């Protein structure tokens, strides 16, 4: 009987926990060479936008050390357009950089834990493609 009460208490405690956050998923990135050390970056993201109160509102490109190289602000929710792709033009990636990372932001949950890592020496990898 005590075991059943403990199990029931544990189950009720779990039900009281907040639901896991809906992070922005980065589905794909494409980098297009636009000149010496200049790139156009297109990123496809998916997020269960509900409106102005909760939506994917940005993504950014970081160097291997986590320094921000560029950021794309998403100015409105995309409730009926999922997934969606937006681009950032004239991104400067320092000469000799081997990797960049992309992360996305949600208006409620902040920066995602997922980062898409891009090896600049490979024309394609998991989740990305580079057009030179």
C-alpha positions in Angstrom: 0.0 0.0 0.0 2.8 2.4 0.9 4.6 1.5 -2.3 1.5 2.4 -4.4 1.1 5.7 -2.6 4.8 6.6 -3.3 4.4 5.6 -6.9 1.2 7.7 -7.2 2.9 10.6 -5.5 5.8 10.4 -7.9 3.5 10.3 -10.9 1.5 13.3 -9.7 4.8 15.1 -9.2 5.9 14.4 -12.7 2.6 15.8 -14.1 3.2 19.0 -12.2 6.5 19.6 -14.0 6.4 22.2 -16.9 6.3 20.8 -20.4 9.7 20.7 -22.2 10.4 23.8 -24.2 9.8 23.8 -27.9 13.3 24.8 -29.2 13.8 26.0 -32.7 15.1 23.2 -34.9 17.7 24.0 -37.5 16.9 21.7 -40.4 19.5 22.9 -43.0 22.0 25.6 -43.8 23.5 26.5 -47.1 26.5 28.8 -47.5 27.0 30.5 -50.9 30.4 32.2 -51.7 29.8 35.9 -52.5 33.4 37.1 -52.7 36.7 36.9 -50.7 35.6 35.8 -47.2 32.0 36.9 -47.9 29.1 34.6 -47.8 25.3 34.4 -48.1 23.9 32.0 -45.5 20.4 30.5 -45.8 19.0 28.6 -42.9 15.9 26.5 -42.7 14.3 26.4 -39.3 11.2 24.8 -37.8 9.4 25.9 -34.6 5.8 25.5 -33.4 5.1 29.3 -33.6 1.8 30.2 -31.9 1.8 34.0 -32.7 3.6 37.1 -31.4 3.8 35.6 -27.9 5.9 32.6 -28.9 7.9 32.3 -32.2 11.3 31.7 -33.7 12.7 35.2 -33.8 16.4 34.9 -34.8 19.3 32.8 -35.8 23.0 33.6 -35.8 26.4 32.4 -37.1 29.2 31.9 -34.6 32.9 31.1 -35.1 34.4 28.0 -33.5 35.0 29.9 -30.2 31.3 31.1 -30.0 31.9 34.7 -31.2 29.0 36.1 -33.2 29.8 36.7 -36.8 26.3 37.7 -37.9 22.7 37.5 -36.9 19.4 37.2 -38.8 16.4 38.7 -37.0 13.1 37.1 -37.8 10.6 40.0 -37.5 7.4 38.1 -37.3 5.9 34.7 -36.4 5.6 32.1 -39.1 2.5 30.2 -37.8 1.4 28.9 -41.2 4.8 28.7 -42.8 6.7 25.8 -41.3 9.5 25.0 -41.9 10.8 28.3 -43.4 14.1 29.6 -44.8 15.7 33.0 -44.4 19.0 34.3 -45.6 21.7 36.6 -44.2 23.8 38.4 -46.9 27.4 39.7 -46.7 28.5 37.5 -43.8 32.2 37.9 -43.3 34.0 34.7 -42.2 37.6 35.3 -41.2 40.2 33.9 -43.5 41.6 30.6 -42.2 38.5 29.8 -40.2 37.8 26.0 -40.3 34.4 25.8 -38.6 31.3 28.0 -38.0 28.2 27.2 -36.0 24.6 28.2 -36.3 22.1 28.5 -33.5 18.5 29.7 -33.4 16.5 31.7 -30.9 12.9 31.5 -29.6 11.1 34.5 -28.2 10.2 32.6 -25.0 12.9 29.9 -24.6 16.0 31.8 -25.7 18.9 30.3 -27.7 18.6 26.6 -28.6 20.9 24.0 -27.2 21.3 22.7 -30.8 24.1 24.1 -32.8 24.7 23.1 -36.4 28.5 22.8 -36.9 29.8 23.5 -40.4 33.2 22.3 -41.5 34.3 25.0 -44.1 36.7 22.5 -45.7 33.9 20.1 -46.7 31.3 21.0 -49.4 28.6 19.1 -47.5 27.9 17.5 -44.2 25.1 16.6 -42.0 22.6 19.4 -42.3 24.6 21.7 -44.5 25.9 22.4 -48.0 28.5 24.9 -49.2 28.4 26.4 -52.7 31.8 27.8 -53.7 
